[in-house]
Amino acid sequence: MEKLKIRGGGQLVGRLRVQGAKNSVLPILAASILVQGESVLQNCPDLKDVDAAISILRHLGCKVKRQGKDVHIDSKAITRCDVPDDLMREMRSSVIFLGAILGRMGEAILSLPGGCELGPRPIDLHLEALRALGADLEEVGGNIVCRTEGLVGTEINLASPSVGATENVMLAAVCAKGETVITNAAREPEIVDLAAFLAASGARISGAGQSTITISGSGLGKSTTHRIMPDRIVASTYLSAVAFVGGRLELLDAEPTHLETLITALRAAGCEITVSGQDIQIESDGKLGAISPVITRPYPGFPTDAMPCLLAASVKAQGTTVFIENIFQNRYRYVEELRRMGAEIKLEGRVAVVTGISNLHGARVDATDLRGGAALVVAALGAEGETQIGEVHHIDRGYDSLEATLGGLGADIERVND
Ligand code: UD1
């Protein structure tokens, strides 16, 4: 079994370019199904979830070629409308293919996604919205079978601003007759990136990044080239790591406007952060002052995905830090692993209270989920002695070349086979 072995204590110094965003490339790969031509996606990170999405596209009949960070997708000859169970299981967010396949083929058959490590992950909002657009849905033997005689635009008010549901509606609505208006839409930057890809491919879409998005169903015609936005969660991981262990890092292509809540928190804790155009420079002595309560909310609030690494960075901060998780249940499974390293953290439901201690020590721990695993990496970098992190496959879902990147900044990290 693969493990990450990290000997902590050293500072992180250097510069790096932020990888393309996982949560942006996945819905855009799904969107490429709608293009009656070739899509070229640049800056695609090398991740297991991206491989899984490409396998789904190939299964459907797309021709997909990967050249370095570019992915070329030719969707002219899609022949299938089903995604088999094994491919669905490889990627948790594969439900994002539902709206696109339905839009393109008039029928989509997907197995139902199970619960996930962050708690139950229902898709009721996705299904309700697709029904409102004119889809008939039924559950047959663990599969969701979705058919339409033709989607028709309508007003869809999401009960909560779900990122995935907003994306699914956007994709289906592109193929609907007439106008679709999504109210209470998610405002995450990844929604804006998806809208940019759709617009470049010929869709008429406005309002992405705001709560109301309007889509005029017109189909997608044009072949297009699109550069995937930088991954704000990966950027926040490296910023949190440097804040915690100390050092100096220049993050290139980091899109600072996406990271405002984290930058504010780290500055308040004593880090020196300079923003210049798309780049962010952070300097930290590794001795963080008190951190104000961190409360996760939909964008532009503090991102739930950035919370675990900031929590790890707070374990040696002055005083106590309060974290409140509002998006997912079971987001704190990694906390038990941080405790093995000596962290003092009390949990009560959605609230975690971290009491700053003087030192963490290395331990054998397991990644419990993607961002929880990244939090263990951050903690290990600042712990005394060696930490071995198992279940690395969770971390590999979101970080391209993690060891090479951190090694380049001076970290003592290696992947071993145990
Ligand atoms: C996306 C991101 C994930 C991030 C999350 C919140 C991708 C691939 N994943 O996940 O990394 O943590 O946004 O920023 O982009 N919900 C329902 N019913 C639904 C849909 C969602 O109850 O039909 C609930 C979920 O269980 C969760 C909350 O709404 O508690 C937010 O989920 P959502 O915004 O949909 O997140 P994802 O799109 O799954």
Residues whose N, C-alpha, C, O or C-beta is under 5 A from the ligand:
A	BS01	UD1	N23 S93 P120 R121 P122 I123 D124 L125 H126 P161 S162 V163 G164 A165 T304 D305 I327 F328
